[in-house]
Amino acid sequence: MEGLSAGVRLPISAARVITYVRHSILAGRKQCPQRPGDDISPASRGGDSMSINKTRRFLYQMARLLGDVNAVKQGKVGKRIVRRAAGRATGRAMRKLFK
């Protein structure tokens, strides 16, 4: 990131968070496939390339990451893993039920 100088030493967890955020931001900047007849990309038109859905997705990812960091600080990682797995299983069951 531009704001961090090369000489600053960060704790391992802070460095991992910054790396994760940087990769998340860069992953959100993928070019959308252009439609026929659309010869100008939204970014080159001067418009903002971040849509509401991309912003929403990024905010949810950050909330999940902050929850992980908080669980590590409190020493409740195992409980968080179990709850996230249970949430995924419930989501899959609901998806199959209402398909």
Biopython code that builds the backbone (N, CA, C, O; Angstrom):
import numpy as np
from Bio.PDB.StructureBuilder import StructureBuilder

atoms = [
    (1, "MET", "N", (0.842, -1.173, 0.000)),
    (1, "MET", "CA", (0.000, 0.000, 0.000)),
    (1, "MET", "C", (0.880, 1.227, 0.000)),
    (1, "MET", "O", (1.988, 1.199, 0.538)),
    (2, "GLU", "N", (0.399, 2.314, -0.602)),
    (2, "GLU", "CA", (1.216, 3.495, -0.742)),
    (2, "GLU", "C", (1.526, 4.136, 0.600)),
    (2, "GLU", "O", (2.612, 4.692, 0.770)),
    (3, "GLY", "N", (0.610, 4.079, 1.560)),
    (3, "GLY", "CA", (0.774, 4.764, 2.828)),
    (3, "GLY", "C", (1.783, 4.117, 3.751)),
    (3, "GLY", "O", (2.202, 4.744, 4.723)),
    (4, "LEU", "N", (2.190, 2.884, 3.485)),
    (4, "LEU", "CA", (3.127, 2.191, 4.353)),
    (4, "LEU", "C", (4.514, 2.248, 3.737)),
    (4, "LEU", "O", (4.694, 1.925, 2.562)),
    (5, "SER", "N", (5.486, 2.655, 4.526)),
    (5, "SER", "CA", (6.848, 2.689, 4.016)),
    (5, "SER", "C", (7.462, 1.299, 4.137)),
    (5, "SER", "O", (6.974, 0.459, 4.893)),
    (6, "ALA", "N", (8.515, 1.068, 3.400)),
    (6, "ALA", "CA", (9.130, -0.251, 3.372)),
    (6, "ALA", "C", (9.824, -0.576, 4.687)),
    (6, "ALA", "O", (9.997, -1.752, 5.005)),
    (7, "GLY", "N", (10.229, 0.435, 5.468)),
    (7, "GLY", "CA", (10.959, 0.197, 6.693)),
    (7, "GLY", "C", (10.091, -0.103, 7.895)),
    (7, "GLY", "O", (10.622, -0.459, 8.948)),
    (8, "VAL", "N", (8.782, 0.024, 7.785)),
    (8, "VAL", "CA", (7.885, -0.196, 8.922)),
    (8, "VAL", "C", (7.689, -1.686, 9.125)),
    (8, "VAL", "O", (7.306, -2.395, 8.194)),
    (9, "ARG", "N", (7.949, -2.169, 10.335)),
    (9, "ARG", "CA", (7.738, -3.576, 10.663)),
    (9, "ARG", "C", (6.390, -3.713, 11.353)),
    (9, "ARG", "O", (6.132, -3.044, 12.354)),
    (10, "LEU", "N", (5.550, -4.556, 10.834)),
    (10, "LEU", "CA", (4.233, -4.778, 11.402)),
    (10, "LEU", "C", (4.185, -6.156, 12.041)),
    (10, "LEU", "O", (4.930, -7.051, 11.642)),
    (11, "PRO", "N", (3.313, -6.336, 13.033)),
    (11, "PRO", "CA", (3.126, -7.686, 13.558)),
    (11, "PRO", "C", (2.630, -8.607, 12.445)),
    (11, "PRO", "O", (2.032, -8.149, 11.472)),
    (12, "ILE", "N", (2.881, -9.897, 12.595)),
    (12, "ILE", "CA", (2.515, -10.874, 11.566)),
    (12, "ILE", "C", (1.034, -10.774, 11.220)),
    (12, "ILE", "O", (0.677, -10.780, 10.042)),
    (13, "SER", "N", (0.171, -10.685, 12.219)),
    (13, "SER", "CA", (-1.266, -10.666, 11.946)),
    (13, "SER", "C", (-1.660, -9.418, 11.182)),
    (13, "SER", "O", (-2.494, -9.493, 10.280)),
    (14, "ALA", "N", (-1.080, -8.261, 11.521)),
    (14, "ALA", "CA", (-1.406, -7.023, 10.807)),
    (14, "ALA", "C", (-0.926, -7.103, 9.362)),
    (14, "ALA", "O", (-1.616, -6.641, 8.454)),
    (15, "ALA", "N", (0.246, -7.682, 9.143)),
    (15, "ALA", "CA", (0.761, -7.826, 7.783)),
    (15, "ALA", "C", (-0.142, -8.739, 6.964)),
    (15, "ALA", "O", (-0.383, -8.478, 5.786)),
    (16, "ARG", "N", (-0.647, -9.818, 7.585)),
    (16, "ARG", "CA", (-1.550, -10.724, 6.864)),
    (16, "ARG", "C", (-2.857, -10.031, 6.520)),
    (16, "ARG", "O", (-3.395, -10.233, 5.432)),
    (17, "VAL", "N", (-3.375, -9.214, 7.435)),
    (17, "VAL", "CA", (-4.619, -8.488, 7.176)),
    (17, "VAL", "C", (-4.428, -7.535, 6.013)),
    (17, "VAL", "O", (-5.279, -7.461, 5.126)),
    (18, "ILE", "N", (-3.318, -6.800, 6.003)),
    (18, "ILE", "CA", (-3.058, -5.850, 4.921)),
    (18, "ILE", "C", (-2.921, -6.584, 3.600)),
    (18, "ILE", "O", (-3.443, -6.126, 2.584)),
    (19, "THR", "N", (-2.226, -7.718, 3.594)),
    (19, "THR", "CA", (-2.084, -8.503, 2.367)),
    (19, "THR", "C", (-3.438, -9.006, 1.887)),
    (19, "THR", "O", (-3.725, -8.960, 0.691)),
    (20, "TYR", "N", (-4.278, -9.487, 2.810)),
    (20, "TYR", "CA", (-5.606, -9.978, 2.444)),
    (20, "TYR", "C", (-6.452, -8.856, 1.846)),
    (20, "TYR", "O", (-7.122, -9.052, 0.832)),
    (21, "VAL", "N", (-6.420, -7.681, 2.476)),
    (21, "VAL", "CA", (-7.199, -6.543, 1.983)),
    (21, "VAL", "C", (-6.709, -6.127, 0.607)),
    (21, "VAL", "O", (-7.513, -5.845, -0.282)),
    (22, "ARG", "N", (-5.398, -6.087, 0.427)),
    (22, "ARG", "CA", (-4.837, -5.684, -0.871)),
    (22, "ARG", "C", (-5.286, -6.652, -1.960)),
    (22, "ARG", "O", (-5.672, -6.219, -3.045)),
    (23, "HIS", "N", (-5.240, -7.975, -1.682)),
    (23, "HIS", "CA", (-5.668, -8.960, -2.675)),
    (23, "HIS", "C", (-7.170, -8.872, -2.929)),
    (23, "HIS", "O", (-7.618, -9.060, -4.060)),
    (24, "SER", "N", (-7.951, -8.589, -1.887)),
    (24, "SER", "CA", (-9.398, -8.455, -2.062)),
    (24, "SER", "C", (-9.731, -7.275, -2.955)),
    (24, "SER", "O", (-10.601, -7.362, -3.820)),
    (25, "ILE", "N", (-9.032, -6.170, -2.737)),
    (25, "ILE", "CA", (-9.282, -4.972, -3.543)),
    (25, "ILE", "C", (-8.891, -5.231, -4.988)),
    (25, "ILE", "O", (-9.637, -4.881, -5.903)),
    (26, "LEU", "N", (-7.727, -5.840, -5.207)),
    (26, "LEU", "CA", (-7.282, -6.100, -6.568)),
    (26, "LEU", "C", (-8.183, -7.111, -7.264)),
    (26, "LEU", "O", (-8.397, -7.006, -8.472)),
    (27, "ALA", "N", (-8.715, -8.087, -6.533)),
    (27, "ALA", "CA", (-9.610, -9.074, -7.138)),
    (27, "ALA", "C", (-10.915, -8.429, -7.571)),
    (27, "ALA", "O", (-11.536, -8.894, -8.527)),
    (28, "GLY", "N", (-11.343, -7.381, -6.902)),
    (28, "GLY", "CA", (-12.577, -6.688, -7.249)),
    (28, "GLY", "C", (-12.459, -5.810, -8.473)),
    (28, "GLY", "O", (-13.471, -5.299, -8.954)),
    (29, "ARG", "N", (-11.251, -5.614, -8.999)),
    (29, "ARG", "CA", (-11.035, -4.727, -10.147)),
    (29, "ARG", "C", (-10.967, -5.465, -11.468)),
    (29, "ARG", "O", (-10.450, -4.919, -12.443)),
    (30, "LYS", "N", (-11.468, -6.684, -11.534)),
    (30, "LYS", "CA", (-11.445, -7.441, -12.786)),
    (30, "LYS", "C", (-12.323, -6.751, -13.816)),
    (30, "LYS", "O", (-13.359, -6.179, -13.476)),
    (31, "GLN", "N", (-11.910, -6.805, -15.072)),
    (31, "GLN", "CA", (-12.680, -6.204, -16.149)),
    (31, "GLN", "C", (-13.909, -7.055, -16.457)),
    (31, "GLN", "O", (-13.815, -8.279, -16.544)),
    (32, "CYS", "N", (-15.032, -6.423, -16.619)),
    (32, "CYS", "CA", (-16.250, -7.120, -17.011)),
    (32, "CYS", "C", (-16.171, -7.422, -18.503)),
    (32, "CYS", "O", (-15.623, -6.615, -19.254)),
    (33, "PRO", "N", (-16.696, -8.547, -18.952)),
    (33, "PRO", "CA", (-16.707, -8.808, -20.391)),
    (33, "PRO", "C", (-17.570, -7.777, -21.099)),
    (33, "PRO", "O", (-18.665, -7.445, -20.644)),
    (34, "GLN", "N", (-17.069, -7.284, -22.202)),
    (34, "GLN", "CA", (-17.792, -6.233, -22.907)),
    (34, "GLN", "C", (-18.879, -6.819, -23.794)),
    (34, "GLN", "O", (-18.724, -7.891, -24.379)),
    (35, "ARG", "N", (-19.967, -6.099, -23.878)),
    (35, "ARG", "CA", (-21.072, -6.505, -24.733)),
    (35, "ARG", "C", (-20.782, -6.086, -26.170)),
    (35, "ARG", "O", (-19.999, -5.163, -26.396)),
    (36, "PRO", "N", (-21.395, -6.745, -27.134)),
    (36, "PRO", "CA", (-21.200, -6.322, -28.525)),
    (36, "PRO", "C", (-21.669, -4.877, -28.701)),
    (36, "PRO", "O", (-22.750, -4.500, -28.249)),
    (37, "GLY", "N", (-20.840, -4.087, -29.359)),
    (37, "GLY", "CA", (-21.186, -2.688, -29.591)),
    (37, "GLY", "C", (-20.766, -1.772, -28.454)),
    (37, "GLY", "O", (-20.902, -0.554, -28.569)),
    (38, "ASP", "N", (-20.269, -2.316, -27.380)),
    (38, "ASP", "CA", (-19.828, -1.500, -26.251)),
    (38, "ASP", "C", (-18.311, -1.395, -26.327)),
    (38, "ASP", "O", (-17.599, -2.200, -25.725)),
    (39, "ASP", "N", (-17.812, -0.399, -27.068)),
    (39, "ASP", "CA", (-16.387, -0.320, -27.324)),
    (39, "ASP", "C", (-15.617, 0.462, -26.264)),
    (39, "ASP", "O", (-14.390, 0.540, -26.333)),
    (40, "ILE", "N", (-16.306, 1.039, -25.291)),
    (40, "ILE", "CA", (-15.633, 1.819, -24.256)),
    (40, "ILE", "C", (-15.962, 1.199, -22.904)),
    (40, "ILE", "O", (-17.129, 0.959, -22.595)),
    (41, "SER", "N", (-14.930, 0.938, -22.097)),
    (41, "SER", "CA", (-15.158, 0.360, -20.778)),
    (41, "SER", "C", (-15.674, 1.429, -19.823)),
    (41, "SER", "O", (-15.415, 2.611, -20.047)),
    (42, "PRO", "N", (-16.398, 1.057, -18.762)),
    (42, "PRO", "CA", (-16.930, 2.037, -17.822)),
    (42, "PRO", "C", (-15.847, 2.882, -17.162)),
    (42, "PRO", "O", (-16.064, 4.063, -16.894)),
    (43, "ALA", "N", (-14.677, 2.290, -16.897)),
    (43, "ALA", "CA", (-13.606, 3.041, -16.245)),
    (43, "ALA", "C", (-13.058, 4.123, -17.167)),
    (43, "ALA", "O", (-12.707, 5.207, -16.700)),
    (44, "SER", "N", (-12.980, 3.846, -18.475)),
    (44, "SER", "CA", (-12.432, 4.841, -19.391)),
    (44, "SER", "C", (-13.435, 5.941, -19.713)),
    (44, "SER", "O", (-13.052, 6.993, -20.225)),
    (45, "ARG", "N", (-14.714, 5.714, -19.422)),
    (45, "ARG", "CA", (-15.724, 6.755, -19.622)),
    (45, "ARG", "C", (-15.691, 7.795, -18.516)),
    (45, "ARG", "O", (-16.406, 8.795, -18.574)),
    (46, "GLY", "N", (-14.865, 7.562, -17.514)),
    (46, "GLY", "CA", (-14.810, 8.499, -16.405)),
    (46, "GLY", "C", (-15.728, 8.109, -15.269)),
    (46, "GLY", "O", (-15.743, 8.773, -14.233)),
    (47, "GLY", "N", (-16.499, 7.039, -15.443)),
    (47, "GLY", "CA", (-17.401, 6.576, -14.402)),
    (47, "GLY", "C", (-16.664, 5.754, -13.369)),
    (47, "GLY", "O", (-15.540, 5.308, -13.600)),
    (48, "ASP", "N", (-17.288, 5.560, -12.256)),
    (48, "ASP", "CA", (-16.687, 4.763, -11.198)),
    (48, "ASP", "C", (-16.859, 3.294, -11.531)),
    (48, "ASP", "O", (-17.970, 2.846, -11.816)),
    (49, "SER", "N", (-15.772, 2.541, -11.498)),
    (49, "SER", "CA", (-15.853, 1.131, -11.863)),
    (49, "SER", "C", (-16.379, 0.266, -10.713)),
    (49, "SER", "O", (-16.677, -0.910, -10.924)),
    (50, "MET", "N", (-16.500, 0.821, -9.507)),
    (50, "MET", "CA", (-17.025, 0.073, -8.367)),
    (50, "MET", "C", (-18.549, 0.162, -8.374)),
    (50, "MET", "O", (-19.111, 1.251, -8.264)),
    (51, "SER", "N", (-19.202, -0.965, -8.501)),
    (51, "SER", "CA", (-20.648, -0.973, -8.452)),
    (51, "SER", "C", (-21.103, -1.161, -7.006)),
    (51, "SER", "O", (-20.290, -1.432, -6.123)),
    (52, "ILE", "N", (-22.371, -1.020, -6.778)),
    (52, "ILE", "CA", (-22.911, -1.195, -5.432)),
    (52, "ILE", "C", (-22.699, -2.633, -4.967)),
    (52, "ILE", "O", (-22.364, -2.865, -3.805)),
    (53, "ASN", "N", (-22.893, -3.598, -5.864)),
    (53, "ASN", "CA", (-22.717, -4.997, -5.489)),
    (53, "ASN", "C", (-21.273, -5.308, -5.110)),
    (53, "ASN", "O", (-21.030, -6.061, -4.166)),
    (54, "LYS", "N", (-20.311, -4.738, -5.836)),
    (54, "LYS", "CA", (-18.902, -4.960, -5.503)),
    (54, "LYS", "C", (-18.571, -4.335, -4.149)),
    (54, "LYS", "O", (-17.843, -4.918, -3.346)),
    (55, "THR", "N", (-19.112, -3.152, -3.910)),
    (55, "THR", "CA", (-18.879, -2.486, -2.628)),
    (55, "THR", "C", (-19.491, -3.288, -1.498)),
    (55, "THR", "O", (-18.868, -3.463, -0.450)),
    (56, "ARG", "N", (-20.699, -3.776, -1.700)),
    (56, "ARG", "CA", (-21.387, -4.578, -0.685)),
    (56, "ARG", "C", (-20.605, -5.855, -0.392)),
    (56, "ARG", "O", (-20.424, -6.229, 0.766)),
    (57, "ARG", "N", (-20.147, -6.516, -1.444)),
    (57, "ARG", "CA", (-19.363, -7.743, -1.281)),
    (57, "ARG", "C", (-18.080, -7.468, -0.498)),
    (57, "ARG", "O", (-17.704, -8.234, 0.388)),
    (58, "PHE", "N", (-17.415, -6.366, -0.838)),
    (58, "PHE", "CA", (-16.181, -5.999, -0.143)),
    (58, "PHE", "C", (-16.445, -5.735, 1.335)),
    (58, "PHE", "O", (-15.668, -6.163, 2.188)),
    (59, "LEU", "N", (-17.533, -5.035, 1.644)),
    (59, "LEU", "CA", (-17.846, -4.735, 3.041)),
    (59, "LEU", "C", (-18.161, -6.011, 3.831)),
    (59, "LEU", "O", (-17.744, -6.144, 4.982)),
    (60, "TYR", "N", (-18.893, -6.946, 3.220)),
    (60, "TYR", "CA", (-19.174, -8.210, 3.895)),
    (60, "TYR", "C", (-17.889, -9.012, 4.118)),
    (60, "TYR", "O", (-17.721, -9.636, 5.166)),
    (61, "GLN", "N", (-16.979, -8.997, 3.132)),
    (61, "GLN", "CA", (-15.707, -9.692, 3.297)),
    (61, "GLN", "C", (-14.900, -9.073, 4.437)),
    (61, "GLN", "O", (-14.284, -9.790, 5.226)),
    (62, "MET", "N", (-14.906, -7.752, 4.521)),
    (62, "MET", "CA", (-14.175, -7.084, 5.589)),
    (62, "MET", "C", (-14.791, -7.395, 6.947)),
    (62, "MET", "O", (-14.067, -7.585, 7.925)),
    (63, "ALA", "N", (-16.114, -7.448, 7.019)),
    (63, "ALA", "CA", (-16.775, -7.785, 8.280)),
    (63, "ALA", "C", (-16.417, -9.202, 8.706)),
    (63, "ALA", "O", (-16.188, -9.460, 9.887)),
    (64, "ARG", "N", (-16.369, -10.117, 7.745)),
    (64, "ARG", "CA", (-16.002, -11.500, 8.055)),
    (64, "ARG", "C", (-14.549, -11.572, 8.529)),
    (64, "ARG", "O", (-14.233, -12.298, 9.471)),
    (65, "LEU", "N", (-13.665, -10.810, 7.865)),
    (65, "LEU", "CA", (-12.266, -10.784, 8.266)),
    (65, "LEU", "C", (-12.097, -10.193, 9.666)),
    (65, "LEU", "O", (-11.326, -10.714, 10.471)),
    (66, "LEU", "N", (-12.810, -9.113, 9.954)),
    (66, "LEU", "CA", (-12.724, -8.506, 11.279)),
    (66, "LEU", "C", (-13.266, -9.449, 12.349)),
    (66, "LEU", "O", (-12.754, -9.473, 13.468)),
    (67, "GLY", "N", (-14.286, -10.218, 12.021)),
    (67, "GLY", "CA", (-14.799, -11.222, 12.946)),
    (67, "GLY", "C", (-13.770, -12.304, 13.223)),
    (67, "GLY", "O", (-13.647, -12.779, 14.352)),
    (68, "ASP", "N", (-13.020, -12.695, 12.178)),
    (68, "ASP", "CA", (-11.951, -13.683, 12.360)),
    (68, "ASP", "C", (-10.854, -13.138, 13.262)),
    (68, "ASP", "O", (-10.364, -13.841, 14.147)),
    (69, "VAL", "N", (-10.468, -11.888, 13.038)),
    (69, "VAL", "CA", (-9.432, -11.252, 13.857)),
    (69, "VAL", "C", (-9.895, -11.168, 15.301)),
    (69, "VAL", "O", (-9.124, -11.434, 16.223)),
    (70, "ASN", "N", (-11.144, -10.799, 15.495)),
    (70, "ASN", "CA", (-11.696, -10.687, 16.846)),
    (70, "ASN", "C", (-11.723, -12.057, 17.539)),
    (70, "ASN", "O", (-11.434, -12.150, 18.732)),
    (71, "ALA", "N", (-12.062, -13.104, 16.810)),
    (71, "ALA", "CA", (-12.084, -14.451, 17.389)),
    (71, "ALA", "C", (-10.680, -14.884, 17.800)),
    (71, "ALA", "O", (-10.507, -15.537, 18.829)),
    (72, "VAL", "N", (-9.678, -14.523, 17.001)),
    (72, "VAL", "CA", (-8.298, -14.862, 17.347)),
    (72, "VAL", "C", (-7.892, -14.134, 18.625)),
    (72, "VAL", "O", (-7.271, -14.719, 19.512)),
    (73, "LYS", "N", (-8.248, -12.858, 18.709)),
    (73, "LYS", "CA", (-7.905, -12.078, 19.906)),
    (73, "LYS", "C", (-8.547, -12.660, 21.162)),
    (73, "LYS", "O", (-7.918, -12.695, 22.220)),
    (74, "GLN", "N", (-9.783, -13.113, 21.053)),
    (74, "GLN", "CA", (-10.511, -13.627, 22.204)),
    (74, "GLN", "C", (-10.244, -15.110, 22.457)),
    (74, "GLN", "O", (-10.675, -15.655, 23.473)),
    (75, "GLY", "N", (-9.537, -15.759, 21.538)),
    (75, "GLY", "CA", (-9.235, -17.176, 21.707)),
    (75, "GLY", "C", (-10.421, -18.084, 21.465)),
    (75, "GLY", "O", (-10.507, -19.159, 22.060)),
    (76, "LYS", "N", (-11.348, -17.672, 20.594)),
    (76, "LYS", "CA", (-12.550, -18.457, 20.326)),
    (76, "LYS", "C", (-12.630, -18.879, 18.862)),
    (76, "LYS", "O", (-13.700, -18.852, 18.254)),
    (77, "VAL", "N", (-11.490, -19.267, 18.308)),
    (77, "VAL", "CA", (-11.436, -19.621, 16.894)),
    (77, "VAL", "C", (-12.233, -20.889, 16.616)),
    (77, "VAL", "O", (-12.958, -20.957, 15.624)),
    (78, "GLY", "N", (-12.106, -21.897, 17.483)),
    (78, "GLY", "CA", (-12.810, -23.164, 17.283)),
    (78, "GLY", "C", (-14.311, -22.983, 17.240)),
    (78, "GLY", "O", (-14.995, -23.563, 16.397)),
    (79, "LYS", "N", (-14.824, -22.169, 18.162)),
    (79, "LYS", "CA", (-16.263, -21.912, 18.202)),
    (79, "LYS", "C", (-16.722, -21.211, 16.920)),
    (79, "LYS", "O", (-17.794, -21.507, 16.392)),
    (80, "ARG", "N", (-15.899, -20.280, 16.426)),
    (80, "ARG", "CA", (-16.247, -19.560, 15.199)),
    (80, "ARG", "C", (-16.253, -20.494, 13.995)),
    (80, "ARG", "O", (-17.135, -20.399, 13.141)),
    (81, "ILE", "N", (-15.278, -21.394, 13.919)),
    (81, "ILE", "CA", (-15.212, -22.351, 12.805)),
    (81, "ILE", "C", (-16.448, -23.241, 12.792)),
    (81, "ILE", "O", (-17.034, -23.485, 11.738)),
    (82, "VAL", "N", (-16.843, -23.726, 13.977)),
    (82, "VAL", "CA", (-18.021, -24.589, 14.066)),
    (82, "VAL", "C", (-19.272, -23.839, 13.647)),
    (82, "VAL", "O", (-20.111, -24.379, 12.927)),
    (83, "ARG", "N", (-19.403, -22.590, 14.098)),
    (83, "ARG", "CA", (-20.603, -21.810, 13.743)),
    (83, "ARG", "C", (-20.655, -21.496, 12.257)),
    (83, "ARG", "O", (-21.728, -21.536, 11.656)),
    (84, "ARG", "N", (-19.505, -21.180, 11.652)),
    (84, "ARG", "CA", (-19.500, -20.895, 10.216)),
    (84, "ARG", "C", (-19.824, -22.147, 9.409)),
    (84, "ARG", "O", (-20.533, -22.071, 8.406)),
    (85, "ALA", "N", (-19.315, -23.295, 9.837)),
    (85, "ALA", "CA", (-19.629, -24.554, 9.148)),
    (85, "ALA", "C", (-21.118, -24.879, 9.271)),
    (85, "ALA", "O", (-21.743, -25.336, 8.314)),
    (86, "ALA", "N", (-21.680, -24.639, 10.462)),
    (86, "ALA", "CA", (-23.112, -24.889, 10.653)),
    (86, "ALA", "C", (-23.942, -23.948, 9.784)),
    (86, "ALA", "O", (-24.975, -24.352, 9.250)),
    (87, "GLY", "N", (-23.508, -22.718, 9.640)),
    (87, "GLY", "CA", (-24.212, -21.756, 8.788)),
    (87, "GLY", "C", (-24.186, -22.164, 7.326)),
    (87, "GLY", "O", (-25.184, -22.040, 6.617)),
    (88, "ARG", "N", (-23.034, -22.652, 6.883)),
    (88, "ARG", "CA", (-22.940, -23.117, 5.489)),
    (88, "ARG", "C", (-23.838, -24.321, 5.250)),
    (88, "ARG", "O", (-24.522, -24.398, 4.230)),
    (89, "ALA", "N", (-23.836, -25.256, 6.184)),
    (89, "ALA", "CA", (-24.676, -26.450, 6.037)),
    (89, "ALA", "C", (-26.153, -26.078, 6.021)),
    (89, "ALA", "O", (-26.928, -26.627, 5.238)),
    (90, "THR", "N", (-26.540, -25.146, 6.883)),
    (90, "THR", "CA", (-27.929, -24.690, 6.902)),
    (90, "THR", "C", (-28.302, -24.015, 5.593)),
    (90, "THR", "O", (-29.391, -24.233, 5.064)),
    (91, "GLY", "N", (-27.394, -23.194, 5.071)),
    (91, "GLY", "CA", (-27.645, -22.519, 3.794)),
    (91, "GLY", "C", (-27.827, -23.502, 2.652)),
    (91, "GLY", "O", (-28.707, -23.335, 1.809)),
    (92, "ARG", "N", (-26.993, -24.520, 2.633)),
    (92, "ARG", "CA", (-27.116, -25.536, 1.573)),
    (92, "ARG", "C", (-28.429, -26.303, 1.688)),
    (92, "ARG", "O", (-29.080, -26.587, 0.682)),
    (93, "ALA", "N", (-28.817, -26.637, 2.929)),
    (93, "ALA", "CA", (-30.070, -27.364, 3.136)),
    (93, "ALA", "C", (-31.265, -26.504, 2.711)),
    (93, "ALA", "O", (-32.204, -27.004, 2.092)),
    (94, "MET", "N", (-31.226, -25.226, 3.039)),
    (94, "MET", "CA", (-32.325, -24.324, 2.657)),
    (94, "MET", "C", (-32.383, -24.169, 1.144)),
    (94, "MET", "O", (-33.466, -24.116, 0.562)),
    (95, "ARG", "N", (-31.210, -24.097, 0.503)),
    (95, "ARG", "CA", (-31.165, -23.960, -0.947)),
    (95, "ARG", "C", (-31.790, -25.173, -1.616)),
    (95, "ARG", "O", (-32.552, -25.032, -2.573)),
    (96, "LYS", "N", (-31.470, -26.378, -1.115)),
    (96, "LYS", "CA", (-32.051, -27.600, -1.681)),
    (96, "LYS", "C", (-33.541, -27.693, -1.414)),
    (96, "LYS", "O", (-34.306, -28.176, -2.249)),
    (97, "LEU", "N", (-33.947, -27.226, -0.241)),
    (97, "LEU", "CA", (-35.350, -27.287, 0.132)),
    (97, "LEU", "C", (-36.234, -26.381, -0.735)),
    (97, "LEU", "O", (-37.345, -26.759, -1.108)),
    (98, "PHE", "N", (-35.731, -25.188, -1.050)),
    (98, "PHE", "CA", (-36.525, -24.210, -1.780)),
    (98, "PHE", "C", (-36.122, -24.089, -3.247)),
    (98, "PHE", "O", (-36.421, -23.080, -3.886)),
    (99, "LYS", "N", (-35.466, -25.073, -3.773)),
    (99, "LYS", "CA", (-35.037, -25.053, -5.175)),
    (99, "LYS", "C", (-36.144, -25.347, -6.123)),
    (99, "LYS", "O", (-35.930, -25.365, -7.336)),
]
sb = StructureBuilder()
sb.init_structure("model")
sb.init_model(0)
sb.init_chain("A")
sb.init_seg("    ")
for serial, (resi, resn, name, xyz) in enumerate(atoms, 1):
    if name == "N":
        sb.init_residue(resn, " ", resi, " ")
    sb.init_atom(name, np.array(xyz, "f"), 0.0, 1.0, " ", f" {name:<3s}", serial, name[0])
structure = sb.get_structure()
